[in-house]
Amino acid sequence: MPAPFVTGRSSVTQVMAWVLAALLPGIAVYVWLFGPGILVTLGLATVTALAAEAAMLKARGYPVKPFLADLSAVVTAWLLALSLPSLAPWWLIVTGTLFAIVIAKHLYGGLGQNIFNPAMVGYAVLIVSFPVQMTQWAGPIALTGESLTLAESAAAIFGSAPKAALDAVTMATPLDTLRTGLLQQHTVDEIMVQPIFGHLGGTGFEWLALAFLAGGLVLWARRIIGWQVPLAFLAGVWLMAGFLHFYDAGRYGAPWFHLFAPSVMLGAFFIATDPVSGSTTPLGRLIFGFGAGLLTIVIRTWGGFPDGVAFAILLMNVCVPLIDQYTQPRIYGGAHRGKDAPK
C-alpha cells in the first residue's frame, strides 16, 4: 500500500472529462434561460476542433486516435464556444476554433507546450477582428419573451434565418449596457434601473455565473484544480472593482456586479486554472490569479471592450516565466532562485 502522501494518477482524459462534466450545469442553465442556440455553437466548435486536431496531428506525424481521445481539443472548443455569443455566425465559430487549435496550440508544439491559453487566443482574435459579429448575444427569455427552437437557432447561426427573427431575441449584455450608458454620461444608478440588470448581476446572467461557480467547486473538490488561482482571481476582481466603486459609485459598477458576470466565474475556475499556460508554483498561482482578476476590471473600465477576462489571462500568460522564476520554493539547504541566487 502506498504512503498517505502518494496520490493516485489521473490521466489527461480523466481530467478533461471532469472539466467537461463540470461545465454541464452552466450549459444546462444557459439553455434554460437563453435558449438552445448554445448547443449548436458547442457542436460546431467541437466538430471543428476535432477535425483541426486530427489534421495537425497527422501533419506532424503523430498518431491521431490517442491524442483525440484525451479530450483536450473538446475542452478548448467548449471554453471558446461558451465565451462566444450563442447565435454568432458559423464562420466566426469555425475561425476562432481553428485559430485556437492550429495556431495557439499546435504551432507551439501541441498539448503541454502552448504558452497562451488556446481558447482565449481564439476569442481575442475574434473580438479584435469582428467586433460587430461578436455582439449577437441571445437575450434572457424572461426579457425577450421569445426563444428560438434548436432548428431556428441553427438557421440563425448558418445564416438562413430572417434578420427580424434574430433581432427579436438578441440584445446587449449587462456589461455592454453599463459601458454604453457610462459613455453617454449616465450614472450607474440610472443605468441599473433597466430590466437587463438583476439583483447581483444581469438578469439571467447571474444564475449562469452561479452554475459555473458550482461546476468550478466540483473541480476543486475533486482536486482537479487548486484553490489558489480561482480565489486570487475573484479577490482581484472584488478588490479592484470595490476600490473603484468606493471611489466613485456613480461611475464604477459594484464589485458584486462584476463578480457575477458569467465570464468571471468561467475564467476563474475553468480558464485561468489551465496548468500549461498558468503559473506552476503555489505563490505564483496566487500572483497569476490576482493579476488576472485585477486586469479584468482595468480592461473593463478603461479598455476598448466591455469584458476583459480573455485579455487579462493572456497578459498574465506572458508573465508566467518571470513569476515562476521568482516564486520557486526554496530547496532545503540551497539558495533561493531569486535575489539569493548566486551571481
C-alpha positions as CSV (number, residue, x, y, z in Angstrom):
1,M,0.0,0.0,0.0
2,P,1.4,3.4,-0.9
3,A,2.2,6.0,1.8
4,P,-0.6,8.5,2.5
5,F,1.2,11.3,0.7
6,V,1.4,9.4,-2.6
7,T,-1.6,10.3,-4.7
8,G,-3.2,8.3,-7.4
9,R,-2.6,9.0,-11.0
10,S,-5.0,10.9,-13.1
11,S,-4.8,10.6,-16.9
12,V,-5.3,13.6,-19.2
13,T,-8.5,12.1,-20.4
14,Q,-9.9,11.8,-16.9
15,V,-9.0,15.3,-16.1
16,M,-10.5,16.7,-19.3
17,A,-13.7,14.6,-18.8
18,W,-14.2,16.1,-15.3
19,V,-13.8,19.6,-16.8
20,L,-16.4,18.9,-19.4
21,A,-18.7,17.4,-16.8
22,A,-18.3,20.5,-14.6
23,L,-19.3,22.7,-17.5
24,L,-22.6,20.8,-17.9
25,P,-24.5,22.7,-15.2
26,G,-23.6,26.0,-16.8
27,I,-24.7,24.7,-20.2
28,A,-28.0,23.5,-18.8
29,V,-28.7,26.9,-17.2
30,Y,-27.7,28.6,-20.5
31,V,-30.2,26.5,-22.5
32,W,-32.9,27.1,-19.9
33,L,-32.5,30.9,-19.6
34,F,-31.3,31.8,-23.1
35,G,-32.4,29.1,-25.5
36,P,-30.8,26.1,-27.2
37,G,-28.6,28.1,-29.6
38,I,-25.5,27.4,-27.4
39,L,-25.9,23.7,-28.2
40,V,-25.4,24.4,-31.9
41,T,-22.4,26.6,-31.1
42,L,-20.9,23.9,-28.9
43,G,-21.5,21.2,-31.5
44,L,-19.9,23.2,-34.4
45,A,-16.9,24.2,-32.3
46,T,-16.4,20.6,-31.2
47,V,-16.5,19.1,-34.7
48,T,-14.2,21.9,-36.0
49,A,-11.7,21.3,-33.1
50,L,-11.6,17.6,-33.6
51,A,-11.1,17.9,-37.3
52,A,-8.3,20.5,-36.9
53,E,-6.7,18.4,-34.2
54,A,-6.7,15.3,-36.4
55,A,-5.3,17.2,-39.3
56,M,-2.5,18.8,-37.3
57,L,-1.6,15.5,-35.6
58,K,-1.4,13.8,-39.0
59,A,0.7,16.6,-40.5
60,R,3.1,16.4,-37.6
61,G,3.4,12.6,-37.8
62,Y,1.6,11.8,-34.5
63,P,-0.9,9.0,-34.0
64,V,-4.4,10.6,-34.3
65,K,-6.6,8.3,-32.2
66,P,-4.7,8.5,-28.8
67,F,-4.5,12.3,-28.9
68,L,-8.1,12.8,-30.0
69,A,-9.1,10.6,-27.1
70,D,-7.5,12.9,-24.5
71,L,-10.5,15.3,-24.9
72,S,-8.2,18.4,-24.7
73,A,-9.4,19.7,-28.1
74,V,-13.0,19.3,-26.9
75,V,-12.3,21.3,-23.7
76,T,-10.8,24.1,-25.8
77,A,-13.8,24.0,-28.1
78,W,-16.3,24.2,-25.3
79,L,-14.5,27.0,-23.4
80,L,-14.3,29.1,-26.6
81,A,-17.9,28.3,-27.5
82,L,-19.1,29.4,-24.1
83,S,-17.2,32.7,-24.5
84,L,-18.9,33.5,-27.8
85,P,-22.4,34.8,-28.5
86,S,-24.6,31.7,-28.8
87,L,-26.0,33.0,-32.1
88,A,-22.7,34.0,-33.6
89,P,-22.4,33.2,-37.4
90,W,-21.0,29.8,-38.2
91,W,-17.9,31.1,-39.9
92,L,-17.0,33.1,-36.7
93,I,-17.1,29.9,-34.6
94,V,-15.1,27.9,-37.1
95,T,-12.5,30.7,-37.5
96,G,-12.0,31.1,-33.8
97,T,-11.8,27.3,-33.2
98,L,-9.3,26.8,-36.0
99,F,-7.1,29.6,-34.7
100,A,-7.2,28.2,-31.2
101,I,-6.2,24.6,-32.2
102,V,-3.9,25.2,-35.2
103,I,-2.1,28.4,-34.2
104,A,-2.3,28.8,-30.4
105,K,-1.9,25.0,-29.7
106,H,-0.1,23.0,-32.4
107,L,2.2,25.7,-33.8
108,Y,3.6,25.9,-30.2
109,G,4.2,22.2,-30.1
110,G,0.8,20.8,-29.1
111,L,-0.7,19.9,-25.7
112,G,1.6,20.9,-22.8
113,Q,3.7,23.3,-25.0
114,N,1.4,26.2,-25.6
115,I,2.3,29.4,-23.7
116,F,-1.1,31.0,-24.2
117,N,-4.5,29.6,-23.4
118,P,-5.7,28.5,-26.8
119,A,-9.4,29.2,-26.2
120,M,-8.6,32.8,-25.1
121,V,-6.4,33.3,-28.1
122,G,-9.2,32.3,-30.4
123,Y,-11.6,34.7,-28.5
124,A,-9.2,37.6,-28.6
125,V,-8.6,37.2,-32.4
126,L,-12.4,37.2,-33.0
127,I,-13.2,40.2,-30.7
128,V,-10.5,42.3,-32.3
129,S,-11.2,41.3,-35.9
130,F,-15.0,41.0,-35.9
131,P,-16.4,43.2,-33.1
132,V,-19.8,43.7,-34.7
133,Q,-20.4,39.9,-35.2
134,M,-19.4,39.4,-31.5
135,T,-22.5,41.2,-30.3
136,Q,-25.2,38.7,-31.3
137,W,-25.9,37.6,-27.7
138,A,-29.2,35.9,-27.1
139,G,-31.2,37.8,-24.5
140,P,-32.8,36.2,-21.5
141,I,-36.1,34.6,-22.5
142,A,-37.7,36.3,-19.4
143,L,-36.9,39.7,-21.0
144,T,-37.3,39.0,-24.8
145,G,-40.4,36.9,-24.4
146,E,-39.3,34.8,-27.3
147,S,-36.9,31.9,-27.8
148,L,-35.7,30.2,-31.0
149,T,-36.0,26.5,-31.2
150,L,-32.9,24.3,-31.9
151,A,-33.7,24.3,-35.6
152,E,-34.3,28.0,-35.7
153,S,-31.1,28.6,-33.8
154,A,-29.2,26.5,-36.3
155,A,-30.8,28.5,-39.1
156,A,-29.7,31.8,-37.5
157,I,-26.1,30.6,-37.0
158,F,-25.8,29.3,-40.6
159,G,-27.4,32.5,-42.0
160,S,-30.7,31.3,-43.3
161,A,-33.0,32.8,-40.6
162,P,-34.7,36.2,-41.2
163,K,-32.8,39.1,-39.6
164,A,-36.1,40.2,-37.9
165,A,-36.3,36.9,-36.1
166,L,-32.7,37.3,-34.9
167,D,-33.2,40.9,-33.8
168,A,-36.2,39.8,-31.7
169,V,-34.1,37.5,-29.4
170,T,-30.7,39.3,-29.3
171,M,-29.7,42.2,-27.0
172,A,-26.7,43.8,-25.4
173,T,-25.1,42.1,-22.4
174,P,-25.2,43.8,-19.0
175,L,-21.5,44.7,-19.3
176,D,-22.1,46.3,-22.7
177,T,-25.2,48.1,-21.5
178,L,-23.3,49.5,-18.5
179,R,-20.4,50.6,-20.6
180,T,-22.6,52.3,-23.2
181,G,-24.6,54.1,-20.5
182,L,-21.4,55.4,-18.9
183,L,-20.1,56.6,-22.2
184,Q,-23.4,58.6,-22.6
185,Q,-22.6,60.2,-19.2
186,H,-25.3,58.4,-17.2
187,T,-24.7,57.3,-13.7
188,V,-24.5,53.7,-12.6
189,D,-27.8,54.0,-10.7
190,E,-29.5,55.5,-13.7
191,I,-28.3,52.6,-15.9
192,M,-29.1,49.9,-13.4
193,V,-32.8,50.5,-13.5
194,Q,-33.0,48.8,-16.9
195,P,-34.6,45.3,-16.9
196,I,-31.4,43.7,-18.1
197,F,-29.9,44.1,-14.6
198,G,-30.8,41.7,-11.8
199,H,-30.1,41.7,-8.1
200,L,-26.4,40.9,-8.3
201,G,-25.5,40.9,-12.0
202,G,-27.5,40.7,-15.2
203,T,-31.0,39.2,-15.3
204,G,-30.3,35.5,-16.1
205,F,-26.6,36.1,-16.3
206,E,-26.2,35.9,-12.5
207,W,-27.7,32.4,-12.5
208,L,-25.4,31.4,-15.2
209,A,-22.5,32.6,-13.1
210,L,-23.7,30.6,-10.2
211,A,-23.9,27.5,-12.3
212,F,-20.2,28.0,-13.4
213,L,-19.3,28.5,-9.8
214,A,-20.9,25.2,-8.8
215,G,-19.1,23.4,-11.6
216,G,-15.8,25.0,-10.5
217,L,-16.3,24.0,-6.9
218,V,-16.8,20.4,-8.1
219,L,-13.4,20.6,-9.9
220,W,-11.8,21.9,-6.7
221,A,-13.5,19.2,-4.5
222,R,-12.2,16.6,-6.9
223,R,-8.7,18.2,-6.7
224,I,-8.7,18.7,-10.5
225,I,-7.8,22.4,-9.8
226,G,-6.2,24.1,-6.8
227,W,-7.8,26.8,-4.8
228,Q,-5.1,29.5,-5.4
229,V,-5.9,30.7,-8.9
230,P,-9.7,30.9,-8.5
231,L,-9.6,32.5,-5.1
232,A,-7.0,35.0,-6.1
233,F,-8.8,35.8,-9.4
234,L,-12.1,36.5,-7.6
235,A,-10.2,38.5,-5.0
236,G,-8.5,40.6,-7.7
237,V,-11.9,41.4,-9.3
238,W,-13.6,42.2,-6.0
239,L,-10.9,44.4,-4.6
240,M,-10.2,46.4,-7.8
241,A,-13.9,46.8,-8.5
242,G,-14.6,47.6,-4.9
243,F,-11.9,50.3,-4.7
244,L,-13.3,52.0,-7.8
245,H,-16.9,51.7,-6.6
246,F,-15.9,53.2,-3.2
247,Y,-14.1,56.0,-5.0
248,D,-17.0,56.9,-7.2
249,A,-20.1,54.8,-7.1
250,G,-21.7,56.9,-9.9
251,R,-19.0,56.0,-12.4
252,Y,-18.0,52.5,-11.5
253,G,-20.1,49.3,-11.1
254,A,-20.3,47.5,-7.7
255,P,-17.9,44.6,-7.2
256,W,-20.7,42.1,-6.9
257,F,-22.0,43.1,-10.4
258,H,-18.6,42.4,-11.9
259,L,-18.2,39.2,-9.8
260,F,-21.5,37.7,-11.1
261,A,-20.7,38.2,-14.7
262,P,-20.5,34.6,-16.1
263,S,-17.2,35.3,-17.8
264,V,-15.5,35.9,-14.4
265,M,-16.6,32.5,-12.9
266,L,-15.8,30.8,-16.2
267,G,-12.4,32.5,-16.3
268,A,-11.6,31.9,-12.6
269,F,-12.4,28.2,-12.4
270,F,-12.0,26.9,-16.0
271,I,-9.6,29.1,-18.0
272,A,-7.1,30.7,-15.6
273,T,-6.6,27.3,-14.0
274,D,-5.0,25.9,-17.2
275,P,-1.9,24.1,-15.8
276,V,0.0,24.6,-19.0
277,S,-0.2,28.3,-19.6
278,G,-0.6,29.3,-16.0
279,S,1.9,29.5,-13.2
280,T,3.2,26.3,-11.6
281,T,4.3,27.4,-8.1
282,P,1.9,27.9,-5.1
283,L,2.8,31.6,-4.7
284,G,2.9,32.1,-8.4
285,R,-0.6,30.9,-8.8
286,L,-1.8,33.5,-6.3
287,I,0.0,36.2,-8.2
288,F,-1.2,34.9,-11.5
289,G,-4.9,34.7,-10.4
290,F,-4.8,38.1,-8.6
291,G,-3.2,39.8,-11.5
292,A,-5.7,38.4,-14.0
293,G,-8.6,39.5,-11.8
294,L,-7.2,43.0,-11.3
295,L,-6.5,43.4,-15.1
296,T,-10.1,42.2,-15.9
297,I,-11.5,45.2,-14.1
298,V,-8.9,47.6,-15.5
299,I,-9.7,46.5,-19.1
300,R,-13.5,46.6,-18.4
301,T,-13.1,50.1,-17.1
302,W,-10.6,51.8,-19.4
303,G,-10.1,49.3,-22.2
304,G,-11.8,49.2,-25.6
305,F,-14.0,46.1,-24.9
306,P,-16.9,45.5,-22.4
307,D,-15.2,42.4,-20.9
308,G,-11.6,41.9,-20.1
309,V,-11.2,38.3,-18.9
310,A,-9.6,36.9,-22.1
311,F,-7.1,39.7,-22.4
312,A,-6.3,39.7,-18.7
313,I,-5.5,36.0,-18.8
314,L,-3.4,36.3,-21.9
315,L,-1.4,39.2,-20.4
316,M,-0.7,37.1,-17.3
317,N,0.3,34.2,-19.5
318,V,3.1,36.4,-20.8
319,C,4.2,37.0,-17.2
320,V,4.3,33.3,-16.2
321,P,8.0,32.6,-16.8
322,L,9.0,35.6,-14.7
323,I,6.5,34.8,-12.0
324,D,7.7,31.2,-11.8
325,Q,11.4,32.2,-11.8
326,Y,10.9,34.4,-8.7
327,T,8.5,32.2,-6.8
328,Q,10.2,28.9,-6.8
329,P,10.1,27.3,-3.3
330,R,13.4,27.3,-1.5
331,I,15.1,24.0,-1.7
332,Y,16.2,22.8,1.7
333,G,19.9,23.6,2.1
334,G,20.0,25.5,-1.1
335,A,19.9,29.1,-2.3
336,H,16.6,30.6,-3.4
337,R,16.1,31.2,-7.1
338,G,15.6,34.9,-6.7
339,K,17.7,37.6,-5.1
340,D,19.7,35.0,-3.1
341,A,20.8,33.1,-6.2
342,P,24.5,33.2,-6.9
343,K,25.6,35.7,-9.4
